[in-house]
Amino acid sequence: MRRCAVLGCMIAALTLGLVQPVVAQNNHGELIVGYSFLANDDLAVNQENLPWGFFFDTALNLNDWISLAGDLNGHFKRGIEPSASLDRVVPPQPAEDFQAFSFNRPETGFCSARIQDCKVHIQTISAVGGPRFHVPAGRARPFVHVMAGATRSLRKIEFFAHTSTNFTIQPGGGIDVDMTDITALRIQGDYRRVFFPEPDQTRPGDFPSLVSKDGADYQDFTFSVGVVFKLGGRR
């Protein structure tokens, strides 16, 4: 029994001796905040880009090559003018036709002659996470990542608001360039695919969910610039 106890202590000590240096080297984390621009958005008929946006990123470096990252980003645009070429009169629609409130009716279909200042408001917020792979190269640190999560989309036309939360994948990459010992400049680009469900004309009770025509997925592109704050230290 004593030999087993001694052997167990020796194995435990050896294990701690091997693991501790790795943990000490890999306790470096990062916080990144900055501006984000979204292109190819489909939430509004005549507005493809969302110029107002932000992103908040955090990462835990497992080693010099791999980290676990999480990204929260939001984009929005207010006061979008409906297309002037479309009729501003509400077309007749069956009361139970929910999809008329989503994609069958153009944006101006929500406006009437009494609403002289009809505006469209759209916004999208995504929360994704996944592995990030780095290539250390002096003061620069290129990376690629594959993330997945969810996107919350909203389109509001006057008092009609439609929202939807859908599965999202977001592969991308970028580069961090050291500015000081504790900060770096982040430049990042991502492709984002939001998986919308197939529309169901037989379920008017789903109102006010937002769906896309024919269940087509949204395919967006984001460009982000921010500041990296390095947390912790390495030995």
C-alpha distance (Angstrom), angle and dihedral (degrees) to the residues before:
residue distance angle dihedral
M1 . . .
R2 3.79 . .
R3 3.81 91.1 .
C4 3.79 90.2 51.9
A5 3.80 91.0 49.7
V6 3.81 92.1 49.0
L7 3.81 91.2 46.7
G8 3.81 90.7 48.9
C9 3.81 91.2 51.1
M10 3.79 91.2 49.1
I11 3.83 91.8 50.4
A12 3.81 91.2 47.4
A13 3.80 92.0 49.1
L14 3.79 91.5 47.7
T15 3.82 91.2 48.8
L16 3.80 92.6 50.1
G17 3.77 90.1 46.9
L18 3.79 91.1 54.9
V19 3.81 98.0 41.0
Q20 3.80 100.5 42.3
P21 3.82 97.2 67.3
V22 3.81 90.0 50.1
V23 3.80 91.7 50.9
A24 3.79 91.1 46.8
Q25 3.79 90.7 53.0
N26 3.79 95.2 45.7
N27 3.79 103.5 47.1
H28 3.80 91.6 98.1
G29 3.79 114.3 121.5
E30 3.80 134.7 178.2
L31 3.78 139.2 -145.6
I32 3.80 118.3 -162.3
V33 3.81 128.3 -173.4
G34 3.77 129.6 173.8
Y35 3.79 152.9 110.7
S36 3.79 124.6 -48.3
F37 3.81 131.5 -166.7
L38 3.82 121.6 -159.9
A39 3.81 123.1 -155.2
N40 3.80 134.2 -172.1
D41 3.79 94.7 30.2
D42 3.82 117.1 170.7
L43 3.80 101.7 -167.0
A44 3.81 92.7 99.6
V45 3.79 126.3 41.0
N46 3.79 96.7 -133.3
Q47 3.82 102.3 25.9
E48 3.80 116.4 80.0
N49 3.82 100.5 165.9
L50 3.79 133.0 54.4
P51 3.82 104.9 -155.9
W52 3.80 96.2 -179.7
G53 3.78 114.1 75.0
F54 3.78 148.7 123.4
F55 3.78 138.8 -157.8
F56 3.78 133.2 -155.7
D57 3.79 116.7 -165.3
T58 3.78 132.8 -178.5
A59 3.79 129.6 -176.6
L60 3.80 139.0 -176.6
N61 3.80 112.1 -152.6
L62 3.78 111.4 -138.8
N63 3.80 89.7 -174.9
D64 3.81 138.8 -30.6
W65 3.81 91.1 -68.5
I66 3.81 108.2 37.0
S67 3.80 134.9 43.4
L68 3.79 136.8 169.4
A69 3.79 109.4 -123.5
G70 3.78 137.9 -172.4
D71 3.79 126.4 -165.1
L72 3.80 131.7 -164.1
N73 3.80 115.2 -173.7
G74 3.77 134.9 169.4
H75 3.81 134.2 -170.7
F76 3.79 131.2 -178.2
K77 3.79 146.7 164.2
R78 3.79 127.5 -162.0
G79 3.78 131.9 -161.4
I80 3.81 99.6 22.4
E81 3.79 113.1 176.7
P82 3.82 114.4 -128.3
S83 3.77 114.8 -121.6
A84 3.81 108.8 -77.2
S85 3.80 91.2 -145.4
L86 3.80 92.9 67.2
D87 3.78 125.7 84.0
R88 3.80 113.4 -101.4
V89 3.80 93.0 -149.5
V90 3.80 117.6 102.9
P91 3.83 107.3 -113.0
P92 3.82 116.8 -134.2
Q93 3.80 111.6 -92.6
P94 3.82 132.7 173.1
A95 3.79 110.0 -100.3
E96 3.81 91.2 -126.6
D97 3.82 94.7 50.3
F98 3.79 98.8 105.6
Q99 3.79 93.2 173.0
A100 3.79 88.9 64.7
F101 3.78 85.5 71.4
S102 3.78 91.7 53.4
F103 3.78 117.1 39.8
N104 3.82 111.0 -25.6
R105 3.79 91.6 71.5
P106 3.82 118.9 61.3
E107 3.77 118.8 -125.1
T108 3.77 92.3 -101.7
G109 3.79 88.3 55.2
F110 3.79 87.7 77.6
C111 3.79 90.6 59.0
S112 3.77 128.6 75.6
A113 3.76 136.9 -166.9
R114 3.81 88.7 -92.6
I115 3.81 92.5 57.5
Q116 3.76 101.3 72.0
D117 3.82 96.5 170.7
C118 3.81 104.0 46.0
K119 3.82 111.7 173.0
V120 3.80 134.8 -178.7
H121 3.82 121.6 -139.7
I122 3.80 121.3 -168.8
Q123 3.79 134.5 175.9
T124 3.78 138.9 166.7
I125 3.82 131.1 -164.3
S126 3.81 123.9 -170.3
A127 3.80 131.4 -169.4
V128 3.80 113.9 -169.4
G129 3.78 137.9 158.5
G130 3.78 141.5 -178.3
P131 3.81 146.9 118.2
R132 3.80 122.1 -38.1
F133 3.81 122.0 -159.2
H134 3.81 119.8 -152.1
V135 3.80 134.9 -163.7
P136 3.83 108.9 -157.9
A137 3.81 110.6 -144.2
G138 3.79 110.6 167.2
R139 3.81 111.5 -82.6
A140 3.80 90.9 -4.8
R141 3.80 126.3 72.2
P142 3.83 114.8 -170.7
F143 3.80 116.7 -164.8
V144 3.79 145.0 178.3
H145 3.79 127.3 -159.7
V146 3.79 142.0 -174.5
M147 3.80 113.5 -149.1
A148 3.78 135.7 175.4
G149 3.78 135.2 -174.4
A150 3.80 138.8 106.2
T151 3.80 139.1 -50.7
R152 3.79 125.5 -151.1
S153 3.82 111.6 -153.2
L154 3.79 127.4 -169.3
R155 3.80 132.2 -174.6
K156 3.79 118.3 -178.6
I157 3.78 124.5 -175.0
E158 3.77 110.2 -177.7
F159 3.82 104.2 -57.0
F160 3.85 95.2 -15.3
A161 3.82 110.6 96.9
H162 3.81 124.9 -179.4
T163 3.80 124.3 -174.8
S164 3.76 136.7 177.6
T165 3.82 137.5 177.5
N166 3.81 115.8 -150.9
F167 3.78 141.4 172.5
T168 3.81 112.9 -92.0
I169 3.79 138.2 -167.1
Q170 3.78 120.8 -162.0
P171 3.81 118.9 -174.9
G172 3.77 117.1 175.2
G173 3.76 147.7 122.1
G174 3.75 146.7 -147.0
I175 3.77 145.3 157.0
D176 3.81 138.0 -92.1
V177 3.81 116.7 -148.2
D178 3.81 117.2 -166.0
M179 3.80 115.7 -119.3
T180 3.83 97.8 170.7
D181 3.80 135.9 -8.9
I182 3.81 90.7 -83.1
T183 3.83 103.9 28.7
A184 3.79 137.8 55.9
L185 3.79 139.1 177.5
R186 3.82 114.9 -110.1
I187 3.83 122.4 -154.1
Q188 3.80 113.6 179.6
G189 3.79 140.8 170.9
D190 3.81 127.6 -168.9
Y191 3.78 140.8 -176.8
R192 3.80 111.4 -143.1
R193 3.80 126.1 -165.4
V194 3.81 118.2 -169.9
F195 3.81 112.4 -163.4
F196 3.79 110.2 -140.1
P197 3.82 120.8 -168.2
E198 3.77 125.1 -115.6
P199 3.83 110.3 -88.2
D200 3.78 115.7 -109.0
Q201 3.80 114.9 -153.2
T202 3.81 90.8 -172.1
R203 3.81 95.9 63.9
P204 3.81 108.9 69.4
G205 3.80 88.4 157.5
D206 3.80 89.0 76.7
F207 3.80 90.6 78.0
P208 2.99 126.2 156.9
S209 3.83 95.1 29.1
L210 3.79 117.2 120.6
V211 3.80 116.8 -126.0
S212 3.79 132.7 171.2
K213 3.76 126.3 -123.7
D214 3.81 112.8 -84.8
G215 3.81 89.0 -4.5
A216 3.82 91.3 -76.1
D217 3.80 113.7 173.0
Y218 3.80 120.6 -121.8
Q219 3.79 113.2 -116.1
D220 3.80 111.8 -163.5
F221 3.78 135.4 172.7
T222 3.79 124.7 -148.6
F223 3.78 131.4 -163.8
S224 3.81 117.1 -165.6
V225 3.80 137.2 -175.8
G226 3.80 122.9 -173.9
V227 3.77 150.5 138.8
V228 3.81 122.7 -90.9
F229 3.80 117.6 -144.5
K230 3.80 112.1 -161.5
L231 3.79 115.4 -142.6
G232 3.77 128.3 -162.6
G233 3.77 126.7 4.9
R234 3.77 142.3 -97.6
R235 3.77 129.8 -132.9
